[in-house]
Amino acid sequence: MVTLTDFLLARIAEDEASARRLLRYAQENELACKEPQMLGKRLPGWHEWPDVQAMCGRALAECEVKRRLVNEFKSWSPWTLSVLALPHADHPDYQLAWKP
C-alpha cells in the first residue's frame, strides 16, 4: 500500500519532471527559432524565453518547497500532508482516507 508521504513525493517528482521537460522543450524551440530558415516566422502561442524560464523556475522552486514540507511534516502533521495531496485527489493512487 502506498503511504501518503510516498504518494506526495511521487507527485512532486512528476511535477518536477514536467517542468524540466517544458524548460528543455522551450529552450530547444528558442534555439530552433534562431536558425535562418525560421527568421521572421512566429509560432502560435509562443511565450518569450524569459517568461518560460521564470515559470519553470517557480514550478521547480515550488517542488523543492513541497518536498521540504513533506519531509518536515511526515512524522507529526498528517493534516498538512493531506492538504498538500488535495490537488491530486483525481489521481488513481489517491486514497479517500487521506482527505482532510
Buried (B, 14 or more C-beta within 10 A) or exposed (E): EEEBBEBBBBBBEEBBEEBBEBBEEBBEBBEEBEEEEEEEEEEEEEBEBEEBBEBBEEBBEBBEEBBEBBEEBBEEEBEBBBBBBEEBEEEEEBBEEBEE
